[in-house]
Amino acid sequence: MHIEKLTSLNNDFNEVMSIYYNWWGLKKNQTLEEITKYYRNILFKSPLPQIYILKDQNNIIGVYELNEKDNIPDTSYEPFLANVFIKEEYRGHGYSKLLIASAKEETKKMGYPNLYLHSKHINYYEKFGFNYLETVDTIYGPKRIFKYEIKE
């Protein structure tokens, strides 16, 4: 089992786009083609966003993303941990801990002093060292913003 950065528009990219579509694209009335086009146009062109995948041999188990603002307007918070997802059949084995630890390490490598996320979950990300900062209004409703301070 390992975590790797998505670095090309290959089969892994297509599978991640399918995960995003089935997970949140349908709720937002976005097509698979719209999601794929969006990520095809922004990935690999600047430091953020980046997508990382957790794989067991050739099977994708989970995914996370580091991005600039994650739909939070007018914020100085950067980067955001987003789209932390474990496939349903792999849940309950602590794999999200691996993804979050990787996100913290990648954020540190990039030289950022903090990692942020927004979530409606209560008492979940706190157990990973994130602290609640504030609630902000977004186009998707109120979101609770959390901060993790990167340690040297």
Backbone as CSV, one residue per row, in Angstrom:
resi,resn,N_x,N_y,N_z,CA_x,CA_y,CA_z,C_x,C_y,C_z
1,MET,0.838,-1.164,0.000,0.000,0.000,0.000,0.893,1.240,0.000
2,HIS,0.543,2.220,-0.861,1.344,3.434,-0.962,0.490,4.602,-1.448
3,ILE,1.015,5.811,-1.199,0.355,7.031,-1.666,1.249,7.648,-2.729
4,GLU,0.635,8.021,-3.832,1.386,8.652,-4.911,0.635,9.862,-5.450
5,LYS,1.411,10.814,-5.950,0.814,11.997,-6.554,0.380,11.651,-7.971
6,LEU,-0.792,12.107,-8.331,-1.287,11.934,-9.690,-0.482,12.870,-10.587
7,THR,0.202,12.318,-11.574,1.107,13.129,-12.389,0.785,13.124,-13.873
8,SER,-0.244,12.387,-14.272,-0.596,12.387,-15.688,-2.076,12.066,-15.861
9,LEU,-2.549,12.338,-17.060,-3.948,12.071,-17.395,-4.082,10.627,-17.856
10,ASN,-3.941,9.709,-16.902,-3.949,8.285,-17.214,-5.208,7.625,-16.655
11,ASN,-5.191,6.308,-16.550,-6.348,5.586,-16.012,-6.642,5.968,-14.574
12,ASP,-5.606,6.241,-13.767,-5.832,6.679,-12.389,-6.583,8.014,-12.376
13,PHE,-6.197,8.934,-13.254,-6.903,10.206,-13.373,-8.376,9.959,-13.686
14,ASN,-8.643,9.106,-14.649,-10.033,8.814,-15.034,-10.821,8.207,-13.873
15,GLU,-10.182,7.341,-13.097,-10.875,6.743,-11.960,-11.164,7.784,-10.882
16,VAL,-10.213,8.680,-10.629,-10.443,9.741,-9.648,-11.589,10.638,-10.110
17,MET,-11.653,10.951,-11.384,-12.747,11.772,-11.893,-14.086,11.063,-11.694
18,SER,-14.112,9.758,-11.871,-15.337,8.982,-11.626,-15.718,9.007,-10.147
19,ILE,-14.713,8.920,-9.278,-14.962,9.005,-7.835,-15.581,10.359,-7.513
20,TYR,-14.972,11.439,-8.007,-15.492,12.780,-7.746,-16.925,12.910,-8.273
21,TYR,-17.167,12.435,-9.474,-18.501,12.533,-10.075,-19.543,11.813,-9.221
22,ASN,-19.250,10.579,-8.848,-20.218,9.800,-8.073,-20.384,10.318,-6.651
23,TRP,-19.331,10.917,-6.110,-19.350,11.388,-4.735,-20.052,12.733,-4.611
24,TRP,-19.617,13.747,-5.388,-20.208,15.074,-5.242,-20.687,15.699,-6.545
25,GLY,-20.282,15.191,-7.664,-20.715,15.771,-8.939,-22.209,15.668,-9.157
26,LEU,-22.769,14.526,-8.804,-24.208,14.342,-8.971,-24.996,15.311,-8.100
27,LYS,-24.520,15.549,-6.863,-25.199,16.472,-5.950,-25.162,17.909,-6.479
28,LYS,-24.099,18.233,-7.184,-23.923,19.599,-7.687,-24.385,19.725,-9.140
29,ASN,-25.034,18.684,-9.649,-25.514,18.660,-11.034,-24.404,18.911,-12.041
30,GLN,-23.234,18.330,-11.773,-22.122,18.411,-12.709,-21.975,17.074,-13.415
31,THR,-21.657,17.142,-14.687,-21.447,15.911,-15.436,-20.010,15.432,-15.239
32,LEU,-19.790,14.165,-15.522,-18.436,13.619,-15.485,-17.536,14.386,-16.451
33,GLU,-18.071,14.738,-17.604,-17.293,15.475,-18.602,-16.887,16.854,-18.082
34,GLU,-17.790,17.549,-17.375,-17.465,18.869,-16.821,-16.365,18.773,-15.768
35,ILE,-16.472,17.794,-14.890,-15.467,17.607,-13.840,-14.117,17.262,-14.457
36,THR,-14.126,16.345,-15.405,-12.894,15.924,-16.076,-12.245,17.101,-16.801
37,LYS,-13.037,17.879,-17.510,-12.499,19.037,-18.239,-11.896,20.044,-17.269
38,TYR,-12.582,20.310,-16.163,-12.087,21.259,-15.171,-10.713,20.826,-14.656
39,TYR,-10.605,19.577,-14.212,-9.329,19.112,-13.653,-8.258,18.962,-14.733
40,ARG,-8.648,18.570,-15.917,-7.677,18.468,-17.007,-7.043,19.834,-17.286
41,ASN,-7.830,20.911,-17.118,-7.343,22.260,-17.401,-6.515,22.866,-16.269
42,ILE,-6.649,22.371,-15.032,-5.928,23.015,-13.931,-4.795,22.181,-13.339
43,LEU,-4.875,20.866,-13.454,-3.819,20.031,-12.888,-2.521,20.183,-13.678
44,PHE,-1.422,20.085,-12.973,-0.080,20.053,-13.563,0.363,21.383,-14.172
45,LYS,-0.393,22.465,-13.963,-0.022,23.754,-14.549,0.544,24.709,-13.518
46,SER,0.346,24.425,-12.248,0.885,25.248,-11.170,1.056,24.351,-9.946
47,PRO,1.667,24.871,-8.899,1.895,24.008,-7.726,0.616,23.406,-7.141
48,LEU,-0.470,24.150,-7.185,-1.742,23.645,-6.670,-2.804,23.829,-7.734
49,PRO,-3.755,22.926,-7.832,-4.012,21.785,-6.969,-3.150,20.577,-7.328
50,GLN,-3.099,19.670,-6.375,-2.460,18.377,-6.572,-3.388,17.310,-6.010
51,ILE,-3.426,16.186,-6.676,-4.242,15.056,-6.242,-3.315,13.903,-5.889
52,TYR,-3.612,13.253,-4.763,-2.833,12.107,-4.296,-3.782,10.925,-4.148
53,ILE,-3.263,9.743,-4.477,-4.091,8.538,-4.390,-3.417,7.484,-3.522
54,LEU,-4.231,6.811,-2.752,-3.801,5.672,-1.942,-4.115,4.424,-2.744
55,LYS,-3.071,3.631,-2.994,-3.250,2.434,-3.825,-2.780,1.194,-3.095
56,ASP,-3.471,0.120,-3.355,-3.062,-1.213,-2.943,-2.819,-1.958,-4.249
57,GLN,-1.566,-2.172,-4.553,-1.149,-2.663,-5.867,-1.681,-1.693,-6.917
58,ASN,-2.581,-2.113,-7.784,-3.092,-1.211,-8.818,-4.479,-0.667,-8.512
59,ASN,-5.016,-0.972,-7.334,-6.367,-0.533,-6.986,-6.332,0.757,-6.176
60,ILE,-7.096,1.739,-6.613,-7.225,2.971,-5.844,-8.179,2.712,-4.679
61,ILE,-7.687,3.019,-3.474,-8.468,2.843,-2.249,-9.050,4.176,-1.804
62,GLY,-8.251,5.238,-1.973,-8.680,6.548,-1.514,-7.962,7.654,-2.254
63,VAL,-8.382,8.882,-1.949,-7.857,10.052,-2.650,-7.932,11.259,-1.718
64,TYR,-7.030,12.205,-1.935,-7.162,13.528,-1.332,-6.559,14.542,-2.279
65,GLU,-6.881,15.804,-1.998,-6.424,16.887,-2.854,-5.888,18.016,-1.990
66,LEU,-4.847,18.644,-2.452,-4.375,19.903,-1.885,-4.679,20.974,-2.920
67,ASN,-5.398,22.025,-2.508,-5.702,23.087,-3.450,-5.633,24.449,-2.781
68,GLU,-5.826,25.490,-3.575,-5.609,26.853,-3.082,-6.697,27.334,-2.138
69,LYS,-7.908,27.399,-2.559,-8.965,28.047,-1.773,-10.152,27.141,-1.465
70,ASP,-10.324,26.065,-2.185,-11.422,25.113,-2.004,-12.778,25.797,-1.840
71,ASN,-13.091,26.640,-2.790,-14.393,27.319,-2.851,-14.666,28.261,-1.675
72,ILE,-13.624,28.709,-1.000,-13.778,29.693,0.072,-13.351,31.048,-0.508
73,PRO,-14.307,31.940,-0.753,-13.939,33.226,-1.364,-13.252,34.153,-0.367
74,ASP,-12.439,35.027,-0.893,-11.823,36.097,-0.096,-11.145,35.586,1.169
75,THR,-10.291,34.618,1.020,-9.593,34.091,2.185,-8.089,34.121,1.960
76,SER,-7.372,34.281,3.032,-5.913,34.222,2.956,-5.413,32.833,3.319
77,TYR,-6.339,31.939,3.662,-5.966,30.581,4.048,-5.521,29.797,2.816
78,GLU,-4.371,29.132,2.952,-3.854,28.325,1.846,-2.721,27.461,2.371
79,PRO,-2.611,26.222,1.953,-3.478,25.435,1.083,-4.596,24.743,1.871
80,PHE,-5.536,24.218,1.122,-6.649,23.474,1.693,-6.501,21.982,1.389
81,LEU,-6.781,21.192,2.385,-6.950,19.747,2.214,-8.397,19.555,1.795
82,ALA,-8.605,18.882,0.681,-9.958,18.731,0.144,-10.166,17.316,-0.399
83,ASN,-11.408,16.969,-0.541,-11.806,15.720,-1.193,-11.115,14.489,-0.614
84,VAL,-11.068,14.423,0.708,-10.538,13.229,1.374,-11.604,12.156,1.247
85,PHE,-11.268,11.067,0.571,-12.270,10.043,0.263,-11.647,8.660,0.318
86,ILE,-12.332,7.763,1.001,-11.969,6.341,1.010,-13.149,5.573,0.413
87,LYS,-12.870,4.686,-0.525,-13.942,3.875,-1.093,-14.649,3.100,0.018
88,GLU,-15.932,2.973,-0.121,-16.770,2.408,0.935,-16.286,1.044,1.424
89,GLU,-15.869,0.195,0.519,-15.461,-1.159,0.918,-14.149,-1.189,1.707
90,TYR,-13.427,-0.056,1.737,-12.156,0.017,2.463,-12.246,0.847,3.746
91,ARG,-13.432,1.347,4.046,-13.584,2.203,5.227,-13.495,1.383,6.513
92,GLY,-13.107,2.075,7.587,-13.022,1.431,8.890,-11.679,0.800,9.183
93,HIS,-10.688,1.044,8.334,-9.357,0.462,8.523,-8.291,1.514,8.804
94,GLY,-8.705,2.757,9.044,-7.745,3.810,9.363,-7.025,4.405,8.169
95,TYR,-7.516,4.164,6.959,-6.822,4.677,5.781,-6.883,6.195,5.678
96,SER,-7.932,6.804,6.220,-7.984,8.269,6.178,-6.832,8.875,6.971
97,LYS,-6.382,8.202,8.021,-5.211,8.670,8.779,-3.986,8.750,7.870
98,LEU,-3.827,7.758,7.003,-2.695,7.758,6.072,-2.778,8.945,5.111
99,LEU,-3.972,9.199,4.604,-4.146,10.306,3.669,-3.861,11.648,4.345
100,ILE,-4.390,11.834,5.542,-4.211,13.099,6.240,-2.751,13.298,6.636
101,ALA,-2.089,12.242,7.081,-0.657,12.341,7.409,0.144,12.706,6.160
102,SER,-0.197,12.116,5.043,0.482,12.445,3.788,0.249,13.904,3.416
103,ALA,-0.970,14.390,3.574,-1.287,15.786,3.260,-0.453,16.738,4.116
104,LYS,-0.321,16.410,5.389,0.495,17.242,6.283,1.951,17.259,5.814
105,GLU,2.467,16.108,5.464,3.867,16.007,5.023,4.088,16.747,3.699
106,GLU,3.168,16.594,2.758,3.298,17.288,1.470,3.216,18.800,1.662
107,THR,2.350,19.244,2.564,2.231,20.672,2.862,3.536,21.201,3.436
108,LYS,4.133,20.429,4.317,5.417,20.811,4.908,6.497,20.901,3.825
109,LYS,6.558,19.913,2.924,7.543,19.919,1.837,7.398,21.152,0.948
110,MET,6.160,21.625,0.777,5.905,22.798,-0.056,6.245,24.102,0.665
111,GLY,6.526,23.997,1.966,6.935,25.176,2.713,5.814,25.999,3.326
112,TYR,4.618,25.473,3.348,3.500,26.191,3.965,3.537,26.008,5.482
113,PRO,3.196,27.062,6.242,3.205,26.939,7.703,1.951,26.279,8.273
114,ASN,0.873,26.238,7.482,-0.398,25.691,7.959,-1.105,24.940,6.844
115,LEU,-1.993,24.054,7.255,-2.871,23.347,6.336,-4.294,23.597,6.817
116,TYR,-5.179,23.928,5.899,-6.561,24.247,6.231,-7.504,23.249,5.582
117,LEU,-8.703,23.183,6.112,-9.774,22.423,5.483,-11.086,23.014,5.936
118,HIS,-12.136,22.701,5.193,-13.470,23.062,5.672,-14.317,21.801,5.663
119,SER,-15.196,21.742,6.640,-16.007,20.543,6.797,-17.230,20.858,7.642
120,LYS,-18.277,20.099,7.417,-19.443,20.201,8.288,-19.330,19.212,9.447
121,HIS,-18.335,18.337,9.383,-18.145,17.329,10.433,-17.694,17.977,11.737
122,ILE,-18.210,17.472,12.810,-17.843,17.944,14.147,-17.141,16.801,14.868
123,ASN,-16.029,17.121,15.520,-15.233,16.151,16.279,-14.638,15.055,15.408
124,TYR,-14.349,15.367,14.161,-13.665,14.390,13.317,-12.231,14.847,13.047
125,TYR,-12.066,15.989,12.414,-10.724,16.444,12.063,-9.931,16.908,13.281
126,GLU,-10.617,17.207,14.365,-9.925,17.584,15.594,-9.013,16.461,16.076
127,LYS,-9.425,15.214,15.862,-8.592,14.093,16.325,-7.313,13.930,15.495
128,PHE,-7.229,14.675,14.392,-6.017,14.678,13.569,-5.187,15.940,13.803
129,GLY,-5.530,16.700,14.846,-4.760,17.879,15.205,-5.251,19.184,14.603
130,PHE,-6.360,19.167,13.893,-6.913,20.394,13.328,-7.716,21.120,14.393
131,ASN,-7.643,22.446,14.354,-8.383,23.285,15.291,-9.379,24.150,14.536
132,TYR,-10.590,24.244,15.088,-11.626,25.074,14.490,-11.203,26.539,14.515
133,LEU,-11.387,27.247,13.375,-11.079,28.672,13.280,-12.337,29.533,13.231
134,GLU,-13.200,29.232,12.272,-14.394,30.047,12.067,-15.348,29.337,11.115
135,THR,-16.555,29.868,11.040,-17.534,29.400,10.069,-17.726,30.503,9.040
136,VAL,-17.671,30.134,7.759,-17.838,31.105,6.682,-18.976,30.650,5.769
137,ASP,-19.595,31.626,5.118,-20.642,31.321,4.150,-20.003,31.080,2.795
138,THR,-20.457,30.045,2.112,-19.979,29.733,0.772,-21.189,29.527,-0.129
139,ILE,-20.932,29.341,-1.401,-22.039,29.075,-2.324,-22.717,27.746,-2.013
140,TYR,-22.038,26.913,-1.220,-22.600,25.620,-0.830,-23.130,25.634,0.599
141,GLY,-23.282,26.830,1.178,-23.762,26.952,2.545,-22.611,27.197,3.505
142,PRO,-22.919,27.278,4.811,-21.868,27.552,5.798,-20.889,26.381,5.905
143,LYS,-19.621,26.732,6.030,-18.560,25.728,6.187,-17.712,26.087,7.383
144,ARG,-17.358,25.089,8.156,-16.481,25.271,9.306,-15.039,25.124,8.835
145,ILE,-14.210,26.137,9.075,-12.804,26.105,8.653,-11.943,25.663,9.828
146,PHE,-11.015,24.753,9.514,-10.079,24.209,10.493,-8.658,24.483,10.030
147,LYS,-7.742,24.530,10.996,-6.328,24.801,10.711,-5.460,23.776,11.430
148,TYR,-4.453,23.294,10.714,-3.416,22.446,11.299,-2.105,23.193,11.145
149,GLU,-1.415,23.416,12.260,-0.133,24.104,12.228,0.970,23.088,11.944
150,ILE,1.713,23.333,10.856,2.790,22.434,10.452,3.946,22.582,11.430
151,LYS,4.398,21.474,11.963,5.517,21.465,12.908,6.821,21.290,12.134
152,GLU,7.867,21.892,12.632,9.195,21.775,11.995,9.749,20.391,12.134
